[in-house]
Structure formats: C-alpha cells, structure tokens
Amino acid sequence: MPLVSIIIPVYNGEKTIRETIKSVLQQTFTDFEVIVINDGSTDATLDILSQIKDSRLQTFSYANARQAASRNRGLERAKGKYIAFLDADDLWTEDKLELQIKALQSNPEAAFAYSWTDYIDERGHFLHSGRHITKNGNVYADLIVNNFVENGSNPLIRREVFDRVGTFDEALPPAEDWDMWLRIAACYPFVAVPAVQVLYRVTATSSSLNISKQERQCLTVLDRGFDRASPEVRQLKPKSYANLYKYLTWKAIEGYPSRQNGRAAARCFYRYLQYNPAVLLSPKFMASVLFKIVSAIVLPPKSALILIQMLKKYQKNR
C-alpha cells in the first residue's frame, strides 16, 4: 500500500503533462501512487501518458466532467494514507512530498500541510512570487480572509479528512479548492512548510466571463464560510471581500490585455474600493492599476501589452 496517493486531473494537457509527471517521479520521497484522471481529453494526452513507464502511474479515463469531479474520482481510487492533488500544468520541487510528510508526522494533530507557491508562465519561466504566507494551527479566520494556500496543487492531506468533510463540490468551479480548504480548516489544524515547493503555471486565458464566474463562486464560498464562522470571524467580512476583489482585479489584468478583461478589472476594482476605501490614499497604487485598466479598454491589445510591460520595467528599476 503506498503511503501517498497523488491525484492528477487532466483535460487536453499534451503541452504540460509530461513535465508535470516528471516533477512527481523526481520526488525525493518515493512511496506513492500516481492516479491520473483523464477527463475526456481529445488531444495527445493519453499517448504521452502511455509513453511514461513507471509502475506507480495509473491512468483512468472518463467522459469530461471538469476538475472537481476528476478529483473526486481520484479519491475513490486512492489507497494512500495521505492525499495530494496536482494540476496537469503545475510543477513540484523535488522535496515537496518529503517536507510536507515530515511536517504532518511532526504535528500529528494537523491534517493539512501546505507550502509556498511561485508563478511561472506557459514556457516555465518565473513570473512572480506567491504570497509566501505561513500560518499554523487554527487558520480558519486567516483562510477566509485570504486564500493563502493559493491553489489546488499545494496541500498534502490526511486521507481520513475526506470521510469527515466530504468531497469537492462539483457545482463550484473554479472555487471548489477554497471551499474544501475552509471545510477542512473548520475541523482540523494546518501546518506550513515555509519554502517554495509549488510552481503554478499562469496562462493567458482570462476573460470577463471567467472572472464573473469566479466572482460568483467565490462569493458562494464566502457566504457558506461566514455562515459557519464565529461572531468574531464574521467581523472580518469586509476585509475578506476587499481581498477577493483585489485578487479578481489583478487576475483580470495579469494576462493578455483585452477590452473584456479591462472592463472586468474595472468593475472588480470599483468593488474593491467600496470595501477598502483607504486605498484611495495610495496614489501610486491607484495610478498603476488604473493605467493598466484604461490601457486594456482603450488600446488595441498589442499596444496595451507594450505599455503595460514598459510600466512594469519602470517600476522594477525604480
């Protein structure tokens, strides 16, 4: 019986799945199984997986049902004492499992270990650092204010947790991760590994439709989270909503500029100001955000991208 079950949902992941699997097979900790859930891929994903020869790797194919359903299907097949999830375009450092297992074994009361994340582009080049937040113990109040876990490729979780809190909510994409982490945090302590061990790949696919959907789903997660929270935690609601809209603003403008993304960013930034009017006292921050939003809305995408890149270089060299 493997100690760790690694669940990798994949849909049309031919460009990245080989590198993602490689980052797993190069782990310094080796007592694991890899459960790849092929979510109805129509590209060369299955051909690539068939070329990877490792007895720990298993692939199961289903009709397309999206990521939450794929993770749940992986959970049904998992045999390990610990569960890890990895998206088909993200990467792990080679010591990710080793250090997270040590963290959980050294903290038997904890059920959820997580690490820091950095961000890479489609070619695997470094983009920027993640939040690098370290929280241990009862983290519910911190997590509902700021999803410091950041992504679904991060945690290592004790298997019995899912028997208590249930599986991923398949009606909440793309916010089912945050919902699950909050449900776990309501019942169990967390433990942090203060090191970058997850490389999250950013692709230029943001759209106003995706931002709007993510907004709706995240608001559902927050409503549920505050419903189960203590009166003290409920006082954090404005701060939580402000952080959400700040995140959505940046998500809308971090990719390839477009009028749709610019409009989505403008709407989210307006909501951010409503929840955090103190930001009006930060003129440099305001000017930077508004410059990117206006450039995306007014200019052709290539021109907007050039101007935004020039601004980034200017800010970096100051």
N, C-alpha and C positions, 0 to 999 in steps of 0.2 A: 504494500500500500504506500503510495507516495505521500510525503508529508505536505506538499503544497500542490494545489490544483490551479493552473493558470488558464483563464478563460479569455479567448481572443475572438470577438465577433469580427467578421469581415464581409464587406459588400464591395465588390469590384475594386479590390485592393492590389491589383497587379503591380502598381508602381512602388509600393512600400512594404508589402507583406514579407518579402524575403529578408529585408533589413530588420524588420520588427522581430521576426522569428530568430534571426541571428543574435539579436541583443538578449534574447531569452536563453538560447543554447550556450551563450558565453558566460552565463552567471557563475560566480564562484561557488554558490550553493547549487547542488545538482539533484537533490532528491525531490523531483517534481514531475508532474504530468502536464502536457500542454493540450488543451481542448480547444480546437479551432472550430467555431460555428460559422459555416459558410451560409450567409444569409441571402441565398438566391443570386450569387454572382453570375454575370453574363460575360465577363472578360476572361483573362488567362489565369485568374487567381488559383483555381483548382490545379491547373497544370504546374504552376510554380510550386504549390504545396506538395504535389506528388514527387517533385524532384528533391525534396529535403528528406534525407534518410536519417531518421533518429527514432528509436523505438518509443520514446516518450511523447511523440507527437501523434495526435489523433485528430482526424477531420470528420465532421458530421455536416451534412448538407440538408437545408430546409428551404421551403419557399420563403420569399422575402417577408420579414415581419418587423424589421428595424432592431436597433441595438438593445433596447431593454429586454425584448423577447429573446434575443440571442443570448444575452447574459443569463436569463432565467433558464434557458435550455441547457446552457453550460453547467449551471448549478445542479440541475437534475442528474447530470452525468459525473459530477465531481466526486472524487474519492478522498481527497486530501483533508488533513486536519485544519489547514489554512487555505484561504481562497484569495487569489489575486486576479485582477482584471487588467487587460491591456488592449487599448485600441489598436487597430491594424496599421495605423500610420505613426504611432508613437514609439519611443525607444526607452530602454532602461540602461543605466550604467551597470557594469558587471557585478557590483557589490550590492545591488538593490535588495534582492531577497535575503542575502546573508545578514545585512544590518537590520532589516525590519524583523526578521525572525528572532534575532538576538534581543531586540527591543521588547518584543512580546514575551519572550521567555524570561526576561529580566523583570518584567512587570506583569505578573500573572493575573492581576485584577483588570488589566487593559484588554480590550478585544479588537482594537483598531490601531494599526501602525501606519503612519504616513511620512513622506519625505518632502523635500523641496522640489520645485519644478522650474526649469528654464524652457524658453521657447525657441524653436527652430523654424526655418522656412521650408518650402517644398523640396529644396535641394539638400536639406540637412544642415544649413549654415545657421549659426547662432543669431537670434534676433534680439532678445532681451531677457533679462532675469525675471523670474516669477516673484511672488510676494515674499517668499522665504520667511514665513511666519512660524514660530514654534509655540505650540500650545499642548499642554499635557493635562491629564485628569479629566474633570468635568468641563467639557469645552462647549456645551450647548449654547450658552449666551454668546460666546465668541463666534461660533459657526453660523448662527442665524444672522449675525451682523455682517459677516464676511466669510464667504466660502473659501477658507484658506487651504483646503485640500486641493482645490483648483480644477481637478479633472478625474476622470474615471480610471486612468492608468496608474494611479498613485497608490492606493491603500493595499495593505495585507490584513485580512480579516479572519478571525476565528470562525470555523465552519458553523458552530452551533448558534452563532448570532442570527443566522437567517431562519433558524427554526423558531426563534422568538419574534423577530421583527417582520418576517415575511420576505417576499421577493421584490424585485424592481417593479414600480408602477409603469405599466406599458402605455398608459394614457398620458404620460408627462414628458415625452421627448421635446426639447433636449435637456430638461431639468431633472430627470429621474435620478441622476447621481446625487445632487444636493439633497433631494428628498430622502434618499436612502441614508446618506451620512447623518442627517438630522435625526432620523428614526433610530439609528444606532446610538448616536450621542445622547439621546434621551434615556438610554438604558445602560450604557457602558462607558468607562473611561477610555480616552485616547492616549497614545504615546507617539511622540515625534522623533524622527531621525533628522537632526539638523544638518542635512547635506543634500546637494542637488543629485537626485537619482532618477528623475523622470525628465525626458526631453519631449515636449509637447509640440507637435507639428501644426503650424498655422498655414491654412490655405486661403487663397483669395476668392472665397465663395460666399462672403457675407452679402445679404440682401435685406432690403427693408422688410420683406415678408418673413425672413428668418428671424430678424430682430424682433418683429412684432410677436411672432410665435413664442420666442424665448421669453419675452416680457410677460406674456400671458401665463406661461407655465411656471415661471419663477414666482410670479405673484400668487399663484395657487400654492406653491411650496411654502411661501412665507405665511400665507393665511393659515395653512394647516399647522405650521410650526409655531406660530404665536398662539393659536388656539390651545395647544398642549402645554404652553410655557407658563411659568410662574408669573405673578403680577410684576415682580422685579424685572424679569426679562421682557415683558410686554412694553415696558417703558423705552426699550431700545428700538421700537418700531420705526420712528423717523430716521434714525441713523442707518438702519438696515435698508430701508427703501432708498435713501440717498446713495448708499454704496452700490445698490443694484443699478440705479440709473446712471451712475458714473461708469460702471463697468459696461453697460449696454452702449453708452455713448462712444467709448473707446473701441468697443468691438465693431461698431458700425463704421468707424473711420480708419481702422488699422489696416484694412485690406486695400484692394484696388479701388480708387475713388470712383464713385458714380453718383448721379443725382438721387437715385433711390436711397443709397446709403447715407448721403449727405442729409436728406430730409429726415431719415430715421434718426440720425445722430442729433439733428436739431431738436426734434421732438423729445428725445430722451434727455438731452442736456437741459431743456426747459424744465422737465420734471425733476431733474437733479437739483436745479436752482430752487425749486419750490420746497424741497425737503432740506436743502442746505444753503440758505441764502447768504451765509457767511462767506461763501466762495466768491461773491461779488467784490470782496475786499482783496482779492488776489488778481490784480490786473494782468500780470504776465501769464498766469494760467488761463484766464478768460480769453486773452488775446490769442493764445496758441490754439485753443480749442475752436474758437470762432473762425480763425483763419482757415483751419482745416475743413470745417463745415462749409463755409462760404465757397472755398475753392472747389469742393466736390460738387456743390449745387450749381455754381455759375459757369465753371470752366469745362472744356472737354476733358475726358478722363486723363489723357496723356499729359496735358498741360498741368492739370491739378496735381498729378503724381510728381512731376518735376518740381513744382513749387513746394509741395509738402516735404519732399526729400531735401530740398535746399534749406528749409526751415529746420529740419532735424539736424543737419550738419552744422548749421549756425548755432543751434542750442547746445550741441555736443562740444563745440570748440570754444564756447564762451568760458 
